[in-house]
Amino acid sequence: MMDFPERFSNLPPYAFPRLRALLDAHAPGGDVVHMTIGEPKHPFPAWVTEIVTDHAAEFNSYPPNDGSPALRGAISGWMGRRYGVTVDPETQVMALNGTREGLYNAAMALCPEQKNGNRPVVLIPNPFYQVYMIAAISVAAEPVFLPATQETGHLPDYAALPADLLDRTAIAYVCSPANPQGAVADRTYWADLIALAEKHDFRIFADECYSEIYRDAPPVGALSVAAEVGADPERVVLFNSLSKRSNLPGLRSGFVAGGAESLKRIKTLRAYSGAPLPGPLQAAAERVWADEAHVEENRALYQEKYRVADAVFDEVPGYAGPEAGFFLWLPVEDGEAAALKAWTQTGVRVLPGAYLAREVGGQNPGKGYVRVAMVAPKDELQRGLITLRDCLYE
C-alpha cells in the first residue's frame, strides 16, 4: 500500500468545504445572498482586456520567470510613490502568480532547517490566512499561533512570547490590513515588531494585500518603517497584489519585495518550481500598477460600503467597523450557529469565524464571530446586511 506524508495528515478541512458541509444539507430561507468569499466584484479597468489582446502573441513564448523588466519597474515605481521607499527592480522585486504562491514559496526559500540548533518556529496570527500554516508545516517548522483579538487590537502581540521561543523564530507572518478583522498595524506596531525581529534575528513576512482599501489614511507599510528605523534590509519581506487593489483576482498579478539576498534565494527556488505570469498578463499588470485613478474610484466604492455597514449595525453591541479591507467581523455568540441560522432563515450566506482560526489551549479566537464579505453591489449589500442584522440581532 502506498504511503502518504504524515505532515499533512492532520490538516483541518479548508474553510469553504467546511462551510458547504455545514449549510448545503439545508434549504436556504430566502433568496440566496453570497457574503462568504472575498472575491472583488467592482469593475476593473476596461483597457486591461485591450492590453491582453494586443499582447496575445506572447502566449507563444515562455514568460520571464521573475517578471519582465517593465513590470518590475512598474512595481518598483508604485512602491516608491505609495511607500516612499526605493527598491531596485533588478534585485529587490519579483513578480508573483498571486501572493499566495509567494507567501508559501518565500517560506520554502528562506526558512532555515534549524534556528540556533533547534527546530525553527513560524509565528502566525490567529485567525489567519491559511497559507501561512501550510507553509510552516511544509518546511518542518513549528507553527505557533498567537491570538489576534479585540484585547490585542486584532493584531498578534508577538512581544508577549517567551525569549527562548523568539530565539527559535525564523519567520513571523503579519497581515495588515488584517484579514478578517480589518485592523491596521500603525508605525509603532511595525517599529516594535521590527525591533523584536532585530533582537531575536527573524524575518517578518508582511502581507499587505488589502493596503489600498481603507477608510481615511493609507495604512503604513512595513518596508517604510524598516527604512525609517534603519533595519537590516533582509528583515522585512513584503507581499502585495492587484487582486484587491484593482479588482483583478483572476489576473494573478502579485509581487514580493525585500532585501537583495532574500530575493536572490526566492528567485533561485522560483526558477525550479514557480509558475510565472503569462506575458500578456504581465503587460496588463505593468499598466495597472502604474495607474491610480481606478484605485481611487474603487476605494470610494468601499468607503460608501463602510458607511452603509456602520449605519446598519450602529446599535449592535460590540460592532466595530473595519479600519481597512472589505470584511465585516461581526460578534455573535457562536459563529457556526449564527451562519446556520442566517442561511436557513434568510438565505444569507456568511462564514463562521472559527473556520479561519485554529483552536489553541481549548480556545478558538474566531468562534464568536462571522465574517461577511462586502463585495456585492451597494444596494444588494445593504439589503443583505439589514436581513442579517434582523436575523442575528433581533
Rosetta blueprint (number, residue, H / E / L):
1 M L
2 M L
3 D L
4 F L
5 P L
6 E H
7 R H
8 F H
9 S L
10 N L
11 L L
12 P L
13 P L
14 Y L
15 A H
16 F H
17 P H
18 R H
19 L H
20 R H
21 A H
22 L H
23 L H
24 D L
25 A L
26 H L
27 A L
28 P L
29 G L
30 G L
31 D L
32 V L
33 V E
34 H E
35 M L
36 T L
37 I L
38 G L
39 E L
40 P L
41 K L
42 H L
43 P L
44 F L
45 P L
46 A L
47 W H
48 V H
49 T H
50 E H
51 I H
52 V H
53 T H
54 D H
55 H L
56 A H
57 A H
58 E H
59 F H
60 N H
61 S L
62 Y L
63 P L
64 P L
65 N L
66 D L
67 G L
68 S L
69 P H
70 A H
71 L H
72 R H
73 G H
74 A H
75 I H
76 S H
77 G H
78 W H
79 M H
80 G H
81 R H
82 R H
83 Y H
84 G L
85 V L
86 T L
87 V L
88 D L
89 P L
90 E L
91 T L
92 Q L
93 V E
94 M E
95 A E
96 L E
97 N E
98 G L
99 T H
100 R H
101 E H
102 G H
103 L H
104 Y H
105 N H
106 A H
107 A H
108 M H
109 A H
110 L H
111 C L
112 P L
113 E L
114 Q L
115 K E
116 N L
117 G L
118 N E
119 R L
120 P L
121 V E
122 V E
123 L E
124 I E
125 P E
126 N E
127 P L
128 F L
129 Y L
130 Q L
131 V H
132 Y H
133 M H
134 I H
135 A H
136 A H
137 I H
138 S H
139 V L
140 A L
141 A L
142 E E
143 P E
144 V E
145 F E
146 L E
147 P E
148 A L
149 T L
150 Q H
151 E H
152 T H
153 G L
154 H L
155 L L
156 P L
157 D L
158 Y H
159 A H
160 A H
161 L L
162 P L
163 A H
164 D H
165 L H
166 L H
167 D H
168 R H
169 T E
170 A E
171 I E
172 A E
173 Y E
174 V E
175 C E
176 S L
177 P L
178 A L
179 N L
180 P L
181 Q L
182 G L
183 A L
184 V L
185 A L
186 D L
187 R H
188 T H
189 Y H
190 W H
191 A H
192 D H
193 L H
194 I H
195 A H
196 L H
197 A H
198 E H
199 K H
200 H H
201 D L
202 F L
203 R E
204 I E
205 F E
206 A E
207 D E
208 E L
209 C L
210 Y L
211 S L
212 E L
213 I L
214 Y E
215 R L
216 D L
217 A L
218 P L
219 P L
220 V L
221 G L
222 A H
223 L H
224 S H
225 V H
226 A H
227 A H
228 E H
229 V H
230 G L
231 A L
232 D L
233 P L
234 E L
235 R L
236 V E
237 V E
238 L E
239 F E
240 N E
241 S E
242 L H
243 S H
244 K H
245 R H
246 S L
247 N L
248 L L
249 P L
250 G L
251 L L
252 R L
253 S E
254 G E
255 F E
256 V E
257 A E
258 G L
259 G L
260 A H
261 E H
262 S H
263 L H
264 K H
265 R H
266 I H
267 K H
268 T H
269 L H
270 R H
271 A H
272 Y H
273 S H
274 G L
275 A L
276 P L
277 L L
278 P L
279 G H
280 P H
281 L H
282 Q H
283 A H
284 A H
285 A H
286 E H
287 R H
288 V H
289 W H
290 A H
291 D L
292 E L
293 A H
294 H H
295 V H
296 E H
297 E H
298 N H
299 R H
300 A H
301 L H
302 Y H
303 Q H
304 E H
305 K H
306 Y H
307 R H
308 V H
309 A H
310 D H
311 A H
312 V H
313 F L
314 D L
315 E L
316 V L
317 P L
318 G L
319 Y L
320 A L
321 G L
322 P L
323 E L
324 A E
325 G L
326 F L
327 F E
328 L E
329 W E
330 L E
331 P E
332 V L
333 E L
334 D L
335 G H
336 E H
337 A H
338 A H
339 A H
340 L H
341 K H
342 A H
343 W H
344 T H
345 Q H
346 T H
347 G L
348 V E
349 R E
350 V L
351 L E
352 P E
353 G H
354 A H
355 Y H
356 L H
357 A L
358 R L
359 E L
360 V E
361 G L
362 G L
363 Q E
364 N L
365 P L
366 G L
367 K L
368 G L
369 Y E
370 V E
371 R E
372 V E
373 A E
374 M L
375 V L
376 A L
377 P L
378 K H
379 D H
380 E H
381 L H
382 Q H
383 R H
384 G H
385 L H
386 I H
387 T H
388 L H
389 R H
390 D H
391 C H
392 L H
393 Y L
394 E L
